[in-house]
């Protein structure tokens, strides 16, 4: 375990360094590009600075996750798409977010447009760079109507140039404290709940609003991600050395309802009968 703790500390240190370098590069190069070129050139070609997140994720994946932590990856199903798509997924932990967005940017679309809570704007490592790149939709979760307007406006403006519009429907990292609340929401909607629940209950509104804003013309990819041990935060990194992330991607465009209420029931059932079991049956308790 001592060796694993050292490997975890090295991965955290290297990850923070790479993140800092990437954020500073985006800020120093992205601001001049945005002011001088993107306001008029952005209608015709995508900003080259938008590739920085993809390069950052590649480096983190190969140096920190595969190299230092020795993580392995298993894909049960995948999709081949061309053009802009909507990606709906479950919100993994911090480490899982790197894995999630690595596979999105390298195997679905090279550029991202991510729905985030507006509090992330205060994060100089993630929120500010995404704002400069135009790769984030920052919403006020306490004002549903304002959030819907922001999503529709941003999607209409930025959904070009082979992009993945990403929303994590459970909205928060999975923690033990939120399990009971999620079970209660499943019972309220479906009359039953999974016996083991490792992710939160999905919110219907954000994903449906994105699909509605694009006229239901874009493919909807349901991406599920889970790890072979319970990994809630960076504190659990020593437990993950040599473990496996599992991923499943399915194009659900043809089966997703186009009515809001029906969509809410459909996505709740999908999370109850597929996403939660997918994660649970691949996970064992920490040592």
N, C-alpha and C positions, 0 to 999 in steps of 0.2 A: 504493500500500500504506500510505503514511503516513496518508492520510485514513481508510482502513479501520481502522487501529489506533486512531485517535482515536474513531471511531464505536464500536468495540468497548469502549474504556475508558469512554466515556460510558454505554454500555448496562450494563456491569458496575456502575458507580457507582450509576446509577439503580435497577438491579435490587436491589442490596444495601440501598439506602435504603427501597424499597418493601417488601422482605421484612422489614426491621427494624420498620417501622411496623406491618405486619400482625401480626407475631409479638407485639409489645407490646400491640396492641389485643386479640388473642385472650386473652393472659394476663390483662390487666387487666379485661376484661369476662367472659371465660369462667369464671374461677375463682369469682367471686361467683354467676354464674348456676348453675354446677354445684353449689355448696354450698347455695344457697337454693331453687332451682326444679327443676333437671334430675333430681334423685334421685327426685322423685315425678311431676312434670309430663312427664318424658321418656317415660313409658309411653303418653302420649296424643298428644303433638305433638313434632316434632323441634325441637331447639335452633336458634334463629335465628342463633346464632353459627357454626353449621356452614356457613353460606353464605360466610363470610369467605374460605376457600381459593378458591372460585369467583371472587369479586370480585378477589382478589389475582392470580389467573392471568389474568383478563381484562385487568387493568391492565398486567401484564408483557408480555402478548401484543401489545397495541396500542401501548404506549409504547416498549418496549425491542426486541422482536423485529420487529414490522412497521415501527415508526417509525424507530428508530435503526439497526437492522441491515438493514432492507429485505427481510426473509425472505418467501418465497412458499410456498404450501401447495397440495398436490394430493391429492385424495381419489379413489382408484380405485373403492372400494366402501364403502358405509356401511349401517348397520342402523337400523331404527326400532323401539324397544322401549319398553315402559311398565312401570314397577315396578322392583323390585330385580333386578340382574343381576350375574353374575360376569364380570370382564374379565381375560383372560390376555394378556400381551404380552411383548415383548422389552424388555430394560433399555437404554434409550438413554443418551447422555451427559447431563450436567447440563442443558444447553440443551434437549436432546430431552425431558427429563422435563417441562419447562414446557409444551412443545407437546403431549406425550402427555396430561397431566392437564387441559390446557385443553380439548381435544376430548372427553375423557371427561366433564368436568363441564358442558360447554355443549351436548353433542350426545347424551349417553347418559343420565346421571343427575346431578342437581345436587349430591348429597352423596356422599362417598367413604368407604370403609373399606379402608385399605391395609395389606397384609402387609409388615412391615419387620423387619429384624434389630434386636435389643434395644439394640445399640450406638447406634442413632439417638436413644435417649432422652437422650443427653448433648448432642444438638444443640438448642440453645435456639431456633434459627430454624425448625426443621421438627419434630423429634421431640417436644419439649415442647408446642408448640401442638396437635399431633395428639393427644397424650395427654389434654390438657385437653378437647379437643372430643369425645373418644371415637371419633376417626376413624382410629386406628392399631391394628394388631395387632402387638405387638412380641414376636418369637419368639427363642428360643435355638437357633441353627442347629447347635450342637454337641450338642444333646440332641433327637433326632428325636421321641421319644415325648412329651416335654414340649411341643415345638412343635406337634404334632398336637392335644394337649389344649387348648392356648391358642387355636389357630385355631377348633376346634369350639365352645369356650365363647364366644368373642368373636362368631363368626358367628351363633350362636343368640341372643345377646343384642342384637346391633346391626343385624341384617339387616332393617330396616324403613324405611318412609318414602322409598321411591324412591331407592335407594342403589346405587352401583357398588362392588362388592367387588373390589378390584384386587390382582393378584399379577403380578410380573414374574418369569417362570419361570427365566430364566438367572441371576437373583439379583445380578449385578454388572454394572457398566458395561463395555461392550466395549472391550478394550484389546488391543494387538498381543501382549502377553506371554501372554495366556490362549488364544490361537488354537490352539496345538499341543495343549494339554490338551483343548480342546473337540473337536478332530479325533480324538484318541485315544478319547474317550468315544463318539463317533459310530461309530467302527470297532468298538468293543467291543459295542455294542448292535445295530448294523445291518450290520456287516461292511464298511462303506464310509464315506467322509466327503466332504463338498463340497470341491472344489479351492480355492475361495475361501470363507472363513468369517469373517463380520464380527460375529457375535453368539455368545454362549456356548451351550453345550448346555443344553437345558431340563431342569429338575428336575420330575419327575412328581408328587411327593408333595403339594406345597402346593395346587396346583390341584385335584387329585383329592380331597383332604381337604375343601376348601371345598364342592365339589359334593356330596360324601357327607354333610357336615354339614347341607346344605339339602335332603337327600332327592332330589337330582338334579331338583328342581322348578324351579330358576332357569335362565334362558337363559345359555349360556356364549358370550361374545363373544371371538373371537380378533382382537386388534388388533396389527397390524404397522406399525412406523414406521421410516423410514430417510431419510437425507439425501443430497443430490447430491454432496457432498464428504465426505472423511473428517474427522470432528469428534470427537475423543477427550476433550478437556477444554477448559476456559476459555481455555487458551493458543492454541487454534485459532480463536478468535472472529474475528480479522481475515480468515480465509479464507472465512467463511460469509456475509459481506455479500452480499445479493442472491441467495442460493442457495435451494433448494427442499426442503422437507420433504414426503415422500410418506407417505400413510397408507392402510391397507386394513383394513376391519372386516368380519368375517363371523360370523354366528350358526352355531356348530358343535354346538349342543345335540343335534341328531338324529344326528350321526355320531361323537360322542365316546363311546368304550366306557365301561361301568360296572364293569369289572374292572380292578384296579390295574395288573396286568402288561400287559394289553392296552392300557390307557390310556397306559402308558409307551412302548410301541412306536409307538402311534398318534401321540403328540405328537412323538416323535423323528423319525418320517418326515415329519410336517408341517413341522417346522423345517428338515429337510434339503432337501425338495423344493419348499417354498413360501417360508417366511420368509427363509431365507438368500439364495436366488436373487432374491427381491423386492427385498431391500436391495442386493445386489451389482450388479444390472443397472442400478440408478439412481444408482450412485456412481462418481465418477471420482477420480483422484488429486488431492491438493492441488496448487495451482500452485507 
